[in-house]
Amino acid sequence: MAHKTIPDKVQKQITDRIAEFNKQNSKDPRYYYTGRFKGNCLYLDRVDNGIVSQICRLTYKGNINKWGFAIFKYSPERYAPGEWMFPGSEYVDGTVEGAMKAGLHAY
């Protein structure tokens, strides 16, 4: 079932999960993930010493652990849902945490 927006409760849970991932995986507070919600998508960006980089777009499918995934490709500057040949793709498992792990290896 397609969702037009991500419910507020899910957004809060995801924001908390991003914060927990940052806490467990970043030894330096200048390097962390942040999320932007728009419609049924979560855009994961990574902040590296003040510079924000787009990493991936996740599409909400009604289950907090089963997101659609699209890596951001810098050469054409677009999200590519069909791209699976990148370092870290093995971590993409439908979860937000898996997407963030993949992003750590991809960029």
C-alpha positions as CSV (number, residue, x, y, z in Angstrom):
1,M,0.0,0.0,0.0
2,A,1.4,3.4,-1.0
3,H,1.6,6.0,1.7
4,K,1.5,9.8,0.9
5,T,3.2,10.7,4.1
6,I,5.2,9.1,6.9
7,P,3.1,9.1,10.1
8,D,4.4,11.5,12.9
9,K,4.9,8.5,15.2
10,V,7.1,6.8,12.7
11,Q,9.1,10.0,12.0
12,K,9.8,10.3,15.8
13,Q,10.9,6.6,16.0
14,I,13.2,7.1,13.0
15,T,14.7,10.3,14.3
16,D,15.5,8.5,17.6
17,R,17.0,5.6,15.6
18,I,19.2,8.0,13.6
19,A,20.4,9.6,16.9
20,E,21.2,6.1,18.4
21,F,23.1,5.1,15.2
22,N,25.1,8.3,15.4
23,K,25.8,7.7,19.1
24,Q,27.0,4.1,18.4
25,N,28.9,4.7,15.2
26,S,30.5,8.2,15.3
27,K,33.5,8.8,17.5
28,D,33.5,12.5,16.5
29,P,30.5,14.7,17.0
30,R,31.3,16.6,13.8
31,Y,30.4,13.5,11.7
32,Y,26.8,12.3,11.9
33,Y,23.6,11.4,9.9
34,T,20.6,13.6,9.8
35,G,17.2,12.9,8.2
36,R,14.7,15.0,6.2
37,F,11.1,13.9,5.8
38,K,9.2,14.9,2.7
39,G,6.0,13.1,1.6
40,N,6.5,9.4,1.9
41,C,10.3,9.7,1.8
42,L,13.1,10.0,4.3
43,Y,16.3,11.6,2.9
44,L,19.4,10.6,4.8
45,D,22.2,13.1,4.7
46,R,25.6,12.9,6.4
47,V,27.3,15.9,8.0
48,D,31.1,15.8,7.8
49,N,32.7,18.6,9.7
50,G,29.9,21.0,8.8
51,I,29.5,19.9,5.1
52,V,26.2,18.2,4.3
53,S,26.2,15.4,1.8
54,Q,23.2,13.6,0.4
55,I,23.5,9.8,0.9
56,C,20.2,8.1,0.1
57,R,16.5,8.3,-0.1
58,L,14.2,5.8,1.6
59,T,10.6,5.4,0.6
60,Y,8.1,4.5,3.4
61,K,6.0,1.4,2.5
62,G,4.0,1.1,5.7
63,N,6.5,-0.9,7.7
64,I,9.2,0.8,9.7
65,N,11.7,-2.0,8.8
66,K,10.9,-2.3,5.1
67,W,11.9,0.9,3.3
68,G,12.6,1.3,-0.5
69,F,16.2,2.4,-1.1
70,A,17.8,4.7,-3.6
71,I,21.5,5.7,-3.3
72,F,22.4,9.3,-4.3
73,K,24.6,9.4,-7.3
74,Y,26.8,12.5,-7.5
75,S,27.7,12.2,-11.2
76,P,24.1,12.8,-12.4
77,E,23.1,14.4,-9.1
78,R,20.0,12.2,-8.6
79,Y,18.7,9.3,-6.5
80,A,19.1,5.9,-8.3
81,P,16.7,3.2,-7.0
82,G,18.1,0.6,-9.4
83,E,21.8,1.1,-8.5
84,W,23.1,-1.8,-6.5
85,M,26.7,-1.9,-7.6
86,F,28.3,0.2,-4.9
87,P,30.5,-0.4,-1.8
88,G,28.2,-1.2,1.1
89,S,25.2,-2.3,-0.9
90,E,25.3,-5.6,1.1
91,Y,24.0,-3.6,4.2
92,V,20.8,-2.5,2.5
93,D,18.2,-4.6,4.2
94,G,15.1,-2.4,4.3
95,T,16.0,-0.8,7.6
96,V,17.2,2.8,8.2
97,E,20.2,1.4,10.1
98,G,21.1,-0.8,7.1
99,A,20.9,2.3,4.8
100,M,23.2,4.3,7.1
101,K,25.7,1.4,7.2
102,A,25.7,1.2,3.4
103,G,26.2,5.0,3.2
104,L,29.3,4.8,5.5
105,H,30.9,2.4,3.0
106,A,29.6,4.1,-0.2
107,Y,30.8,7.6,0.7
